[in-house]
Structures are given as structure tokens and as C-alpha cells.
């Protein structure tokens, strides 16, 4: 066994107990199923990412539904500790774009086909990785690094309204618009949803 392989195995072993703890907190029970390919994917991705120095949260699969996915990403953007999740390669590009709205500068590692012939690890910040024009295939594990939140000027009402109008103009569902704009602007989803309703009423009055 090479020194590199020994080092990789030691890093995985050192973090395995933390994975078990995060697995339990996500409502899963470590056992025969969790020691299969998915378990290996989590431990390998964490070890190879270089983003996890202590504890982290395993949050399972990104939800399929658009509104549920936006809720999920909004919660991730409020979590300071590193997070690990699984995503379908067919939905990964859309998920990355949504993550880029909520946490553009957050460090991210996309680990694909780990322990297999075509293993690949992509590193960067969410905004840059979301801009990659490529096809995603195979099993994908996403590792998000520590996050202190967005450091930028507050988004103005005018900017929020413009973003709402743009999303509505593209036919996005109202609740999904609220979730996306809330994650992007840092405002509460309830306040943004009320603003979405107001914008819709304004459009209806113009048409009347």
C-alpha cells in the first residue's frame, strides 16, 4: 500500500465517527446499508475535500421538488458548519445555480464517482462551480465548506422587486420565487412572499 493510500485511509478512519454522528442526526441509522457505496462516498468526499477540520452535518439528498429544494438550500445557507449532501447528476446544475444565489462565495467540492475508475473532484466556490458548462454524470457527493454568511451591502427594495418581477416573468411559481429571492437577498421568506403577492396584484391591476 502506498503512503498516499495510507494517508487517505487514515483520514477516512479519523472522520468515520463524525460521519456516524451526522448520519444519526439526519435520521439515519448506521448499519449494513450505510456501509455500502453511499457510506464510502460520504467518508471519501469528506476526507478528500480538505474543507472539514472538525464536525460537519450530513443532510441527505437534495429534495426533488423545486420549492422543497429552495427551502433546503435556504437552510444550508444558514448553517455555518461544513455540510455534505447527495444530488442527482440530472439536477446538479440547477441546484448549483440556486446555491450560487444563496451562498456564492462558499467553498464547495463536487466529488464524482469516488473510488471508481472515473473518479473526479472539482473544487472552488459555489458561484464559479455553478458557471461550469459541462455534463454531470455518475454518483455525486457535494461538500460545502464552513460558511460565515454573505458579506455584502443589503439588497435594496428596488433590487428585490426587480428580481421578483424577473422570476415571475419566467413563469416561476410564487412560493418558489419567494424562496429563491429570500435566499438571494437574506430577507425572511415571509416578507418576500408578501412582496411577491403585492407585485402580482400590481400586474393584475395593470391588465385590468
C-alpha positions as CSV (number, residue, x, y, z in Angstrom):
1,X,0.0,0.0,0.0
2,X,1.4,3.4,-0.9
3,X,1.9,6.3,1.5
4,X,-0.8,8.2,-0.3
5,X,-3.3,5.4,0.1
6,X,-2.4,5.0,3.8
7,X,-2.9,8.7,4.3
8,X,-6.3,8.6,2.6
9,X,-7.4,5.7,4.7
10,X,-6.2,7.3,7.9
11,X,-8.2,10.5,7.1
12,X,-11.3,8.5,6.4
13,X,-10.9,6.5,9.6
14,X,-10.4,9.7,11.6
15,X,-13.7,11.1,10.3
16,X,-15.8,8.0,10.3
17,X,-17.1,8.5,13.8
18,X,-18.1,12.1,12.9
19,X,-20.0,10.7,9.9
20,X,-21.8,8.3,12.1
21,X,-22.9,11.1,14.4
22,X,-24.1,13.3,11.5
23,X,-25.8,10.3,9.9
24,X,-27.8,9.7,13.1
25,X,-28.7,13.5,13.3
26,X,-30.0,13.2,9.8
27,X,-32.4,10.5,10.9
28,X,-30.4,7.5,9.6
29,X,-29.0,4.6,11.5
30,X,-25.5,3.4,10.7
31,X,-25.7,-0.2,9.7
32,X,-25.3,-2.5,6.7
33,X,-26.9,-0.1,4.3
34,X,-24.8,2.9,5.4
35,X,-21.6,1.0,5.0
36,X,-22.3,0.5,1.3
37,X,-21.3,2.8,-1.6
38,X,-23.1,5.8,-0.2
39,X,-21.3,5.5,3.2
40,X,-18.0,5.3,1.3
41,X,-19.0,8.3,-0.8
42,X,-19.5,10.4,2.3
43,X,-16.3,9.4,4.1
44,X,-14.2,9.7,1.0
45,X,-15.7,13.1,0.0
46,X,-15.1,14.5,3.4
47,X,-11.5,13.2,3.6
48,X,-10.6,14.4,0.1
49,X,-12.4,17.8,0.3
50,X,-9.9,19.5,2.7
51,X,-12.9,21.6,3.9
52,X,-13.7,19.7,7.1
53,X,-11.4,20.2,10.1
54,X,-13.9,19.2,12.8
55,X,-17.5,18.3,12.8
56,X,-19.9,18.5,9.9
57,X,-23.6,17.8,9.1
58,X,-24.7,15.1,6.7
59,X,-28.1,16.4,5.3
60,X,-29.0,13.5,2.9
61,X,-30.4,14.0,-0.6
62,X,-31.3,17.4,-2.0
63,X,-35.1,17.3,-2.4
64,X,-36.5,16.8,-5.9
65,X,-39.3,19.4,-5.8
66,X,-38.3,22.9,-6.7
67,X,-39.9,24.6,-3.7
68,X,-38.6,21.9,-1.3
69,X,-35.2,22.3,-2.9
70,X,-35.2,26.0,-2.3
71,X,-36.2,25.5,1.3
72,X,-33.4,23.0,1.7
73,X,-30.8,25.4,0.2
74,X,-32.1,28.3,2.3
75,X,-31.5,26.2,5.4
76,X,-28.0,25.3,4.2
77,X,-27.1,28.9,3.8
78,X,-27.9,29.4,7.5
79,X,-25.6,26.6,8.6
80,X,-22.1,27.7,9.5
81,X,-20.6,24.2,9.7
82,X,-19.5,22.1,6.7
83,X,-22.3,20.2,5.1
84,X,-22.4,17.0,3.0
85,X,-25.3,16.0,0.7
86,X,-26.1,13.9,-2.3
87,X,-27.6,15.1,-5.6
88,X,-28.7,13.6,-8.8
89,X,-26.4,14.5,-11.8
90,X,-29.5,15.4,-13.8
91,X,-30.4,18.1,-11.2
92,X,-27.0,19.2,-10.1
93,X,-26.6,22.2,-12.5
94,X,-29.9,23.7,-11.3
95,X,-29.1,23.0,-7.7
96,X,-25.7,24.7,-8.1
97,X,-27.3,27.8,-9.6
98,X,-29.7,28.0,-6.7
99,X,-26.8,27.6,-4.2
100,X,-24.9,30.3,-6.0
101,X,-27.8,32.7,-5.4
102,X,-27.9,31.9,-1.7
103,X,-24.1,31.5,-0.9
104,X,-22.0,32.5,-3.9
105,X,-18.6,32.6,-2.1
106,X,-19.0,29.4,-0.1
107,X,-16.2,26.8,-0.7
108,X,-17.5,23.7,-2.4
109,X,-16.2,20.4,-3.6
110,X,-18.1,18.2,-6.0
111,X,-16.9,14.6,-5.7
112,X,-18.0,12.3,-8.5
113,X,-17.7,8.5,-8.9
114,X,-15.5,8.2,-5.9
115,X,-13.4,5.0,-5.6
116,X,-14.2,4.2,-9.2
117,X,-12.3,4.4,-12.5
118,X,-13.6,7.8,-13.5
119,X,-13.3,9.5,-10.0
120,X,-13.3,13.3,-10.2
121,X,-13.0,16.0,-7.6
122,X,-13.9,19.6,-8.5
123,X,-13.0,22.5,-6.1
124,X,-13.9,26.1,-6.0
125,X,-16.5,28.5,-4.6
126,X,-20.2,27.8,-5.4
127,X,-20.5,30.8,-7.8
128,X,-17.7,29.6,-10.0
129,X,-18.6,25.9,-10.0
130,X,-22.2,26.8,-10.9
131,X,-20.9,28.5,-14.1
132,X,-19.2,25.4,-15.4
133,X,-20.7,24.4,-18.7
134,X,-20.4,20.6,-18.6
135,X,-22.4,17.5,-18.3
136,X,-22.6,15.9,-14.9
137,X,-22.8,12.1,-14.8
138,X,-22.4,9.4,-12.2
139,X,-22.8,9.4,-8.4
140,X,-22.3,12.9,-7.0
141,X,-21.5,14.0,-3.4
142,X,-21.4,17.7,-2.5
143,X,-19.3,19.0,0.3
144,X,-19.9,22.6,1.4
145,X,-17.2,24.2,3.5
146,X,-17.6,26.4,6.6
147,X,-19.7,29.5,6.0
148,X,-19.9,32.8,7.8
149,X,-22.7,34.2,5.6
150,X,-22.8,36.7,2.9
151,X,-20.6,39.7,3.4
152,X,-22.1,42.5,1.3
153,X,-24.3,45.5,1.3
154,X,-28.0,44.9,2.0
155,X,-30.1,44.3,-1.1
156,X,-32.5,47.2,-1.7
157,X,-36.3,47.0,-2.1
158,X,-35.8,48.0,-5.8
159,X,-33.4,45.2,-6.4
160,X,-35.7,42.7,-4.6
161,X,-38.7,43.9,-6.7
162,X,-36.7,43.6,-9.9
163,X,-35.7,40.1,-9.1
164,X,-39.2,39.1,-8.2
165,X,-40.5,40.5,-11.5
166,X,-37.9,38.7,-13.4
167,X,-38.7,35.3,-11.8
168,X,-42.5,35.8,-12.2
169,X,-41.9,36.8,-15.8
170,X,-40.3,33.5,-16.4
171,X,-43.3,31.7,-15.0
172,X,-41.7,30.5,-11.7
173,X,-44.3,29.5,-9.1
174,X,-44.9,32.2,-6.4
175,X,-43.7,30.2,-3.5
176,X,-40.5,29.2,-5.4
177,X,-39.9,32.9,-6.2
178,X,-40.2,33.8,-2.6
179,X,-37.8,31.0,-1.5
180,X,-35.2,31.9,-4.2
181,X,-35.4,35.7,-3.6
182,X,-35.2,35.2,0.2
183,X,-32.1,33.0,-0.1
184,X,-30.5,35.5,-2.5
185,X,-31.4,38.7,-0.5
186,X,-31.0,37.4,3.0
187,X,-34.5,38.5,3.9
188,X,-37.2,36.4,5.5
189,X,-39.2,34.3,3.2
190,X,-42.5,35.5,4.7
191,X,-41.6,39.1,4.0
192,X,-40.5,38.3,0.4
193,X,-43.6,36.2,-0.2
194,X,-45.8,39.2,0.9
195,X,-43.9,41.3,-1.6
196,X,-44.4,38.7,-4.4
197,X,-48.1,38.8,-3.8
198,X,-48.0,42.6,-4.0
199,X,-46.2,42.5,-7.3
200,X,-48.7,40.1,-8.7
201,X,-51.6,42.3,-7.6
202,X,-49.9,45.3,-9.4
203,X,-49.6,43.3,-12.6
204,X,-53.3,42.3,-12.4
205,X,-54.4,45.9,-11.9
206,X,-52.3,47.0,-14.9
207,X,-54.0,44.4,-17.1
208,X,-57.5,45.5,-15.8
